[in-house]
Amino acid sequence: MSQSSPKDILHECRFKSDHFQNLHLLSKEGRIDGAPNFRQVKGFPVYGTAQPLIRGFENVLDKVNHGSETKANKVIWFNMRKEPVIYINKIPYAPRDPERMHENLSIEASLEDYEAMEVSIMDLAKMRMEISGDSTLKVHKDSGFTENPLERSDRLESVKVKSLQGQREIWSSLSDKYPHLRILKIPISEDQCPTEESLDMIVDALKGEPAATQCVFSCQMGRGRTTIGMILACLIKEIQIRTELKKLQELHLVPEETIAKLIAVHFETKTKAKSTHEQDNLLRGKFDVIKELLQKESRAKEAKKSLDRIIDICGPPPKGSGLQNLRECIIETKWKYDVAPEDKQIVWRELILNFMERYFILICFATYALEFGPEGFQRSFKSWMDERSYLRDMIAQGKDKLEWYRQVDPVKLNTLKELISAPNYKENLGTLIQTIYEFAFVTYGDLPRGPIKNNSMRKLAAKTLLEIMPSEIHEEVQRKLDEHMSSPDFITLIGLVSYHGKEGPQGV
């Protein structure tokens, strides 16, 4: 978009529904009407949800613990979105760049500008309704969710507008009904690392609050950005509770062994890895740049241990009750990158780098919190990072230090070349096929069983067979693939190799 003003940028935007088929990804148990992906972190007054329908706001607020008549709990609702939202016929819509319809709008602006955009989006909707002449609006909707934006399907519709409400109007009415409710906007871009300033905004909101303050986090799907907020709230509340327990111990109001037992049970219980897959070093976050961070900062190992436990309980079942594990998603996305076509790998790669940076910054934050949390977070996280600017350089230079391409065993590759180059190679096709599959299995031996591993193995098998073909076989095979516009999958390639030197089949 050409305009530089955040307010003006909206002028060219299209309205897209926040809701789509199968948006709710959690179990039906505990589901709240109008609030997809609603859940609570076990042991904490911390909740997450997708952008609710209008009725969903009250349903969520009625669910959280408001305390008693004599002692009410404050509720803070953290809106983790940069993009403004309007409600057309009680369904939430957000603006999208017409050239990037499958991605949430990401605009760099001040908090005041973000708030002003909530008004501007309403003005834009009203103007377009007037232009239509019959109070209709053209809107877009995804058929369903796929993690890679390039795989999403957009649908254009026209809707007759019966009701139009801005999010600010909804927040205002909720504040009237729930007097202990506070609403905060924490602007974070979807699937990207949060800024240091945005993390400080959450700290500032919670550092003076008791641990019992109820926290609700929301974004479009209730996934990545919501999970970031939930993790931070749990980290902060855990430090607050630990600090209070230690004060009781120092005052000799509770025995030391009782305090130690409470802390061990509630904050130090480990989830044991049940399989070799769960013990994988990369699933546990042991990437090169993370290991460099742990060596550089003395308390980073302790911080990572605490953070990882909270990431797990904020993540998907069976360890948690959420949608995304912010540590494991790095290597899981790398597996998807490995098997994706080249034209879609670029999106996976960008996500991997963003997820790596996000995890790195969360470890930095957890390290900072260990140092300054017990005294009430009297310093900001940004100032802590300013003193350690080398950490910013570390992640900028180290986040892509991954094995982007699988290392092929040259000895085994030479064995395969010898098999297919032999004069009687057709007699040895069975051995050749078995050897290639064994080769692929070993190469992807670190991946868990499932479709990603199977697809990766098939893709590598086809790529390997093309690579080892003698030039005269390769030329004939490629010609037939081009003639029939066939993809070079392994089974097709084996069929073409077996027909080499004969009159080819009528179809591939």
C-alpha positions as CSV (number, residue, x, y, z in Angstrom):
1,M,0.0,0.0,0.0
2,S,1.3,3.5,-0.9
3,Q,0.0,5.6,2.0
4,S,2.2,6.2,5.0
5,S,-0.4,7.1,7.6
6,P,-1.8,4.2,9.5
7,K,-5.2,5.8,9.4
8,D,-5.0,6.2,5.6
9,I,-3.8,2.7,5.1
10,L,-7.2,1.3,6.0
11,H,-8.8,3.1,3.0
12,E,-7.7,0.4,0.6
13,C,-8.3,-2.6,2.9
14,R,-10.9,-5.3,2.5
15,F,-13.0,-6.6,5.4
16,K,-12.3,-10.3,6.2
17,S,-14.1,-12.4,8.8
18,D,-12.2,-13.5,11.8
19,H,-14.3,-16.6,12.0
20,F,-14.2,-19.6,9.6
21,Q,-15.2,-23.2,9.4
22,N,-13.4,-25.4,12.1
23,L,-11.9,-22.3,13.8
24,H,-12.4,-24.1,17.2
25,L,-9.5,-26.5,17.4
26,L,-9.8,-27.7,21.0
27,S,-12.1,-30.4,22.4
28,K,-15.8,-29.7,22.8
29,E,-15.5,-30.2,26.6
30,G,-15.4,-26.8,28.3
31,R,-16.2,-25.0,25.1
32,I,-17.9,-21.6,25.6
33,D,-20.6,-20.4,23.2
34,G,-19.3,-17.6,21.0
35,A,-15.7,-17.8,22.2
36,P,-13.8,-20.4,20.0
37,N,-10.6,-21.9,21.5
38,F,-11.4,-20.7,25.0
39,R,-9.3,-22.4,27.7
40,Q,-7.7,-21.8,31.1
41,V,-4.1,-22.6,32.1
42,K,-4.2,-25.3,34.8
43,G,-3.3,-23.8,38.1
44,F,-3.4,-20.1,37.0
45,P,-6.2,-17.5,36.7
46,V,-5.1,-17.1,33.0
47,Y,-7.4,-17.6,30.1
48,G,-7.2,-17.5,26.3
49,T,-9.7,-17.2,23.5
50,A,-10.1,-16.4,19.8
51,Q,-11.8,-13.1,18.9
52,P,-15.3,-13.7,20.4
53,L,-18.6,-13.1,18.8
54,I,-20.5,-10.4,20.7
55,R,-22.3,-12.8,22.9
56,G,-18.9,-14.5,23.6
57,F,-17.5,-11.6,25.5
58,E,-20.0,-11.9,28.3
59,N,-19.9,-15.6,28.3
60,V,-16.1,-15.5,28.8
61,L,-16.4,-12.8,31.5
62,D,-19.1,-14.8,33.3
63,K,-16.8,-17.8,33.3
64,V,-13.8,-16.2,35.0
65,N,-13.5,-16.0,38.8
66,H,-14.8,-12.6,39.9
67,G,-14.2,-13.3,43.6
68,S,-16.9,-12.6,46.2
69,E,-19.1,-9.7,47.1
70,T,-16.7,-8.7,49.9
71,K,-13.5,-9.2,47.9
72,A,-13.9,-8.9,44.1
73,N,-11.2,-10.0,41.7
74,K,-10.1,-7.6,39.0
75,V,-10.2,-8.9,35.5
76,I,-7.8,-7.6,32.8
77,W,-8.6,-8.4,29.2
78,F,-5.5,-8.1,27.0
79,N,-6.4,-7.6,23.3
80,M,-3.2,-8.8,21.6
81,R,-4.0,-7.6,18.1
82,K,-2.5,-4.7,16.1
83,E,-5.4,-4.7,13.6
84,P,-8.7,-3.0,14.5
85,V,-12.0,-5.0,14.5
86,I,-15.6,-4.3,13.6
87,Y,-18.7,-6.4,14.1
88,I,-20.9,-6.8,11.1
89,N,-24.1,-8.6,12.1
90,K,-22.4,-9.5,15.4
91,I,-19.5,-11.3,13.6
92,P,-16.0,-9.9,13.9
93,Y,-14.2,-8.6,10.8
94,A,-10.7,-7.1,10.4
95,P,-9.1,-5.2,7.6
96,R,-6.7,-6.9,5.2
97,D,-4.3,-5.7,2.6
98,P,-5.9,-6.6,-0.7
99,E,-2.5,-8.0,-1.8
100,R,-2.1,-10.1,1.3
101,M,-5.6,-11.3,2.0
102,H,-4.5,-14.4,3.9
103,E,-2.5,-12.5,6.5
104,N,-3.6,-10.2,9.4
105,L,-2.7,-6.6,8.8
106,S,0.6,-5.5,10.4
107,I,1.2,-1.8,10.8
108,E,3.9,-0.1,12.7
109,A,2.3,2.7,14.7
110,S,1.9,4.3,18.1
111,L,-0.7,3.0,20.6
112,E,-2.7,6.2,20.0
113,D,-2.7,5.4,16.3
114,Y,-3.9,1.9,16.9
115,E,-6.8,3.2,19.0
116,A,-7.6,5.8,16.3
117,M,-7.8,3.0,13.7
118,E,-10.7,1.5,15.7
119,V,-12.7,4.6,14.9
120,S,-11.4,4.9,11.3
121,I,-12.5,1.3,10.4
122,M,-16.1,2.1,11.5
123,D,-16.1,5.3,9.4
124,L,-14.8,3.3,6.4
125,A,-17.6,0.6,6.8
126,K,-20.3,3.3,7.0
127,M,-18.9,5.1,3.9
128,R,-18.9,1.9,1.9
129,M,-22.5,1.1,3.0
130,E,-23.6,4.5,1.8
131,I,-21.8,4.0,-1.5
132,S,-23.5,0.6,-2.0
133,G,-27.0,2.3,-1.8
134,D,-28.6,-0.7,-0.1
135,S,-26.5,-1.0,3.1
136,T,-24.5,-4.0,1.8
137,L,-20.8,-4.6,2.3
138,K,-18.4,-6.8,0.3
139,V,-16.6,-9.1,2.7
140,H,-14.1,-12.0,2.5
141,K,-13.8,-15.2,4.4
142,D,-11.4,-18.1,4.5
143,S,-12.9,-21.5,3.8
144,G,-10.8,-22.9,6.7
145,F,-7.5,-22.6,8.5
146,T,-4.1,-23.7,7.1
147,E,-0.9,-22.7,8.8
148,N,0.7,-21.7,5.5
149,P,-1.1,-18.6,4.1
150,L,-0.3,-19.7,0.5
151,E,-2.6,-22.7,1.1
152,R,-5.6,-20.7,2.2
153,S,-8.7,-20.3,0.1
154,D,-10.5,-16.9,0.1
155,R,-14.2,-16.4,-0.6
156,L,-15.9,-13.1,-1.5
157,E,-19.4,-12.4,-0.3
158,S,-21.9,-9.5,-0.1
159,V,-23.8,-9.1,3.2
160,K,-26.8,-7.0,4.1
161,V,-25.7,-5.1,7.2
162,K,-28.3,-5.3,9.9
163,S,-26.0,-4.2,12.7
164,L,-22.6,-2.6,12.8
165,Q,-20.6,-2.1,16.0
166,G,-17.1,-1.1,16.7
167,Q,-14.9,-2.9,19.2
168,R,-14.5,0.3,21.3
169,E,-18.3,0.4,21.7
170,I,-18.4,-3.2,22.8
171,W,-15.5,-2.6,25.3
172,S,-17.4,0.4,26.7
173,S,-20.6,-1.6,27.3
174,L,-18.7,-4.4,29.0
175,S,-16.9,-2.0,31.3
176,D,-20.3,-0.7,32.4
177,K,-21.6,-4.2,33.2
178,Y,-18.3,-5.5,34.8
179,P,-17.0,-2.7,37.0
180,H,-13.8,-4.6,37.9
181,L,-12.9,-5.1,34.2
182,R,-9.9,-3.4,32.6
183,I,-9.2,-3.6,28.9
184,L,-5.7,-3.2,27.4
185,K,-4.4,-3.3,23.8
186,I,-1.0,-5.0,23.4
187,P,-0.1,-4.6,19.7
188,I,1.7,-7.7,18.4
189,S,2.0,-8.9,14.8
190,E,0.7,-12.4,14.0
191,D,3.3,-15.2,14.1
192,Q,6.1,-12.7,14.8
193,C,8.3,-12.0,17.8
194,P,6.8,-9.5,20.2
195,T,8.6,-6.2,20.7
196,E,10.4,-5.6,24.0
197,E,8.0,-2.6,24.5
198,S,4.9,-4.9,24.2
199,L,6.3,-7.3,26.8
200,D,6.9,-4.3,29.1
201,M,3.2,-3.3,28.7
202,I,2.1,-6.7,30.1
203,V,4.6,-6.4,32.9
204,D,3.4,-2.9,33.8
205,A,-0.2,-4.1,33.8
206,L,0.5,-7.0,36.2
207,K,3.4,-6.1,38.4
208,G,1.2,-4.1,40.8
209,E,-1.6,-6.6,40.8
210,P,-2.1,-9.5,43.1
211,A,-1.6,-13.0,41.7
212,A,-5.3,-13.6,41.9
213,T,-6.1,-11.0,39.2
214,Q,-7.9,-12.7,36.4
215,C,-6.2,-12.4,32.9
216,V,-7.9,-13.0,29.6
217,F,-5.9,-12.9,26.4
218,S,-7.3,-12.8,22.9
219,C,-6.2,-12.5,19.2
220,Q,-7.9,-13.6,16.0
221,M,-7.6,-17.4,16.5
222,G,-6.5,-17.3,20.1
223,R,-3.3,-19.0,19.0
224,G,0.2,-17.5,18.8
225,R,-0.3,-14.0,20.2
226,T,-2.7,-15.1,22.8
227,T,-0.3,-17.9,23.9
228,I,2.5,-15.3,24.3
229,G,0.4,-13.3,26.7
230,M,-0.7,-16.4,28.6
231,I,2.9,-17.5,29.1
232,L,4.1,-14.1,30.3
233,A,1.2,-13.8,32.7
234,C,1.9,-17.3,34.2
235,L,5.6,-16.4,34.5
236,I,4.8,-13.2,36.3
237,K,2.2,-14.7,38.6
238,E,4.5,-17.6,39.5
239,I,7.2,-15.2,40.6
240,Q,4.7,-13.2,42.6
241,I,3.4,-16.4,44.4
242,R,7.0,-17.7,45.0
243,T,7.9,-14.3,46.5
244,E,4.9,-14.2,48.8
245,L,5.5,-17.8,50.0
246,K,9.1,-16.9,50.8
247,K,8.0,-13.9,52.8
248,L,5.7,-16.1,54.8
249,Q,8.7,-18.4,55.4
250,E,10.9,-15.5,56.5
251,L,8.2,-14.4,59.0
252,H,8.1,-17.9,60.3
253,L,4.4,-18.1,59.6
254,V,4.7,-21.2,57.5
255,P,7.4,-23.9,58.0
256,E,10.2,-24.0,55.5
257,E,9.6,-27.5,54.4
258,T,5.9,-26.7,53.7
259,I,6.9,-23.8,51.5
260,A,9.5,-26.0,49.7
261,K,6.9,-28.7,49.1
262,L,4.3,-26.2,47.8
263,I,6.8,-24.7,45.3
264,A,8.0,-28.1,44.2
265,V,4.5,-29.4,43.6
266,H,3.1,-26.4,41.8
267,F,6.1,-24.9,40.0
268,E,8.8,-27.5,39.6
269,T,6.9,-30.6,38.6
270,K,8.4,-32.0,35.4
271,T,6.4,-33.6,32.6
272,K,8.5,-36.7,31.8
273,A,9.2,-37.4,28.2
274,K,7.2,-40.6,27.3
275,S,8.9,-41.3,24.0
276,T,12.1,-40.9,22.0
277,H,10.3,-38.3,19.9
278,E,9.6,-36.2,23.0
279,Q,13.3,-36.5,24.0
280,D,14.5,-35.0,20.7
281,N,17.0,-32.2,21.5
282,L,15.4,-29.8,18.9
283,L,11.9,-30.3,20.3
284,R,13.4,-29.4,23.7
285,G,14.7,-26.1,22.1
286,K,18.4,-27.0,22.0
287,F,19.2,-25.0,18.8
288,D,22.7,-23.5,18.3
289,V,21.6,-19.9,19.0
290,I,19.7,-21.0,22.1
291,K,22.7,-22.9,23.4
292,E,24.8,-19.8,22.8
293,L,22.4,-17.8,24.9
294,L,22.5,-20.3,27.7
295,Q,26.3,-20.1,27.8
296,K,26.3,-16.3,27.7
297,E,23.8,-15.5,30.4
298,S,24.4,-17.1,33.8
299,R,20.7,-17.5,34.8
300,A,19.4,-18.4,31.3
301,K,19.5,-22.2,31.9
302,E,17.3,-21.8,35.0
303,A,15.1,-19.4,33.1
304,K,14.7,-21.7,30.2
305,K,13.7,-24.6,32.5
306,S,11.0,-22.5,34.1
307,L,9.8,-21.1,30.7
308,D,9.7,-24.5,29.1
309,R,7.4,-25.9,31.8
310,I,5.0,-23.0,31.3
311,I,5.2,-23.2,27.5
312,D,4.2,-26.9,27.8
313,I,1.2,-26.2,30.1
314,C,0.1,-23.3,27.8
315,G,0.6,-25.6,24.7
316,P,-1.6,-28.4,23.2
317,P,-2.7,-31.5,25.0
318,P,-1.7,-33.8,26.6
319,K,0.8,-31.5,28.4
320,G,-1.4,-28.4,28.2
321,S,-4.8,-27.1,27.2
322,G,-3.8,-24.7,24.4
323,L,-3.2,-24.5,20.6
324,Q,0.5,-24.0,20.0
325,N,3.7,-25.0,21.8
326,L,6.0,-22.0,21.3
327,R,9.1,-24.1,21.6
328,E,8.2,-27.3,19.7
329,C,6.6,-25.3,16.8
330,I,10.1,-24.3,15.6
331,I,11.2,-27.8,14.6
332,E,7.7,-28.9,13.7
333,T,7.5,-26.1,11.2
334,K,11.0,-27.1,9.9
335,W,9.6,-30.6,9.2
336,K,6.9,-29.0,7.1
337,Y,9.5,-26.9,5.3
338,D,11.4,-30.1,4.5
339,V,8.5,-31.7,2.6
340,A,7.0,-28.5,1.1
341,P,7.3,-27.6,-2.6
342,E,9.9,-24.9,-3.2
343,D,7.3,-22.2,-4.0
344,K,5.8,-22.6,-0.5
345,Q,9.0,-23.1,1.4
346,I,9.6,-19.4,1.6
347,V,6.6,-18.9,4.0
348,W,7.7,-21.9,6.2
349,R,11.2,-20.5,6.4
350,E,9.9,-17.0,7.5
351,L,7.8,-18.7,10.1
352,I,10.7,-20.7,11.4
353,L,12.9,-17.7,11.8
354,N,10.1,-15.7,13.5
355,F,9.4,-18.6,15.9
356,M,13.1,-19.0,16.7
357,E,13.4,-15.3,17.5
358,R,10.2,-15.4,19.6
359,Y,11.5,-18.3,21.7
360,F,14.9,-16.6,22.1
361,I,13.3,-13.4,23.4
362,L,11.0,-15.3,25.8
363,I,14.1,-17.0,27.3
364,C,15.6,-13.5,27.6
365,F,12.5,-12.2,29.3
366,A,12.3,-15.2,31.7
367,T,16.0,-14.5,32.6
368,Y,15.2,-10.9,33.3
369,A,12.1,-11.8,35.3
370,L,14.2,-14.1,37.6
371,E,16.4,-11.2,38.4
372,F,13.9,-8.3,38.7
373,G,10.6,-10.0,39.3
374,P,11.0,-10.8,43.0
375,E,11.5,-7.0,43.7
376,G,8.4,-6.0,41.7
377,F,9.9,-5.5,38.2
378,Q,11.4,-2.1,39.1
379,R,13.3,-2.1,35.8
380,S,11.9,-2.6,32.3
381,F,12.7,-5.5,30.1
382,K,13.8,-3.1,27.3
383,S,16.3,-1.4,29.6
384,W,17.6,-4.9,30.5
385,M,18.0,-5.7,26.9
386,D,19.6,-2.3,26.1
387,E,22.4,-3.3,28.5
388,R,22.8,-6.5,26.6
389,S,22.5,-5.3,23.0
390,Y,24.8,-8.3,22.1
391,L,21.7,-10.5,22.6
392,R,19.9,-8.7,19.8
393,D,22.9,-9.3,17.5
394,M,23.1,-12.9,18.7
395,I,19.6,-13.8,17.6
396,A,19.7,-11.7,14.4
397,Q,22.9,-13.5,13.3
398,G,22.0,-17.0,14.7
399,K,18.3,-17.6,14.1
400,D,18.9,-19.2,10.7
401,K,21.7,-21.5,11.8
402,L,19.7,-24.6,10.9
403,E,20.3,-27.5,8.7
404,W,18.1,-26.2,5.9
405,Y,18.9,-29.1,3.6
406,R,19.3,-32.7,4.8
407,Q,22.9,-33.9,4.6
408,V,23.1,-36.8,2.2
409,D,25.5,-39.7,3.0
410,P,27.9,-39.7,0.1
411,V,29.0,-43.3,0.6
412,K,25.4,-44.6,0.3
413,L,24.7,-42.3,-2.6
414,N,27.7,-43.8,-4.5
415,T,26.3,-47.3,-3.8
416,L,23.0,-46.3,-5.4
417,K,24.8,-44.8,-8.4
418,E,26.7,-48.1,-8.9
419,L,23.5,-50.1,-8.8
420,I,21.6,-48.0,-11.4
421,S,24.7,-47.7,-13.6
422,A,25.2,-51.4,-13.9
423,P,24.3,-53.0,-17.3
424,N,21.8,-55.3,-15.5
425,Y,20.3,-52.6,-13.3
426,K,16.7,-53.6,-14.3
427,E,17.3,-57.0,-12.7
428,N,18.3,-55.2,-9.5
429,L,15.4,-52.7,-9.3
430,G,14.0,-54.4,-6.2
431,T,17.3,-54.0,-4.4
432,L,17.6,-50.4,-5.7
433,I,14.1,-49.5,-4.5
434,Q,14.7,-51.1,-1.1
435,T,18.1,-49.3,-0.7
436,I,16.6,-45.9,-1.6
437,Y,13.8,-46.3,0.9
438,E,16.3,-47.4,3.6
439,F,18.4,-44.4,2.7
440,A,15.4,-42.1,3.0
441,F,14.3,-43.7,6.3
442,V,17.8,-43.1,7.8
443,T,17.9,-39.5,6.6
444,Y,14.6,-38.7,8.3
445,G,15.1,-41.0,11.2
446,D,14.7,-38.1,13.7
447,L,11.1,-37.3,12.5
448,P,8.2,-39.0,14.4
449,R,5.9,-41.4,12.5
450,G,3.2,-39.8,10.6
451,P,2.3,-38.1,7.3
452,I,5.1,-35.5,7.5
453,K,7.8,-38.2,7.8
454,N,6.2,-40.3,5.0
455,N,5.9,-37.4,2.6
456,S,9.5,-36.4,3.4
457,M,10.8,-39.9,2.7
458,R,8.9,-40.1,-0.6
459,K,10.1,-36.7,-1.7
460,L,13.7,-37.6,-0.9
461,A,13.4,-41.0,-2.6
462,A,12.2,-39.3,-5.8
463,K,14.9,-36.6,-5.6
464,T,17.6,-39.2,-5.0
465,L,16.5,-41.4,-7.9
466,L,16.6,-38.4,-10.3
467,E,20.1,-37.5,-9.0
468,I,21.6,-40.9,-9.5
469,M,20.2,-41.6,-12.9
470,P,22.8,-41.9,-15.7
471,S,22.3,-39.0,-18.2
472,E,20.7,-41.1,-21.0
473,I,18.1,-42.4,-18.6
474,H,17.5,-39.0,-17.0
475,E,16.9,-37.4,-20.4
476,E,14.3,-39.9,-21.5
477,V,12.5,-39.8,-18.1
478,Q,12.4,-36.0,-18.1
479,R,11.0,-35.9,-21.6
480,K,8.2,-38.3,-20.7
481,L,7.4,-36.3,-17.6
482,D,7.2,-33.1,-19.6
483,E,5.0,-34.7,-22.3
484,H,2.5,-35.9,-19.7
485,M,3.0,-33.0,-17.3
486,S,3.5,-35.5,-14.5
487,S,5.2,-34.7,-11.2
488,P,8.4,-36.7,-10.5
489,D,7.0,-38.9,-7.7
490,F,8.9,-42.0,-6.8
491,I,6.5,-44.6,-8.2
492,T,6.2,-42.8,-11.5
493,L,10.0,-42.5,-11.8
494,I,10.5,-46.2,-11.1
495,G,8.0,-47.1,-13.8
496,L,9.8,-44.8,-16.3
497,V,13.2,-46.2,-15.4
498,S,11.9,-49.8,-15.9
499,Y,10.7,-48.9,-19.4
500,H,13.9,-47.2,-20.4
501,G,15.1,-48.5,-23.8
502,K,11.7,-49.8,-24.8
503,E,8.8,-48.1,-26.5
504,G,7.3,-46.1,-23.7
505,P,3.7,-46.7,-22.4
506,Q,0.8,-44.7,-23.7
507,G,0.4,-43.0,-20.3
508,V,2.6,-42.2,-17.5
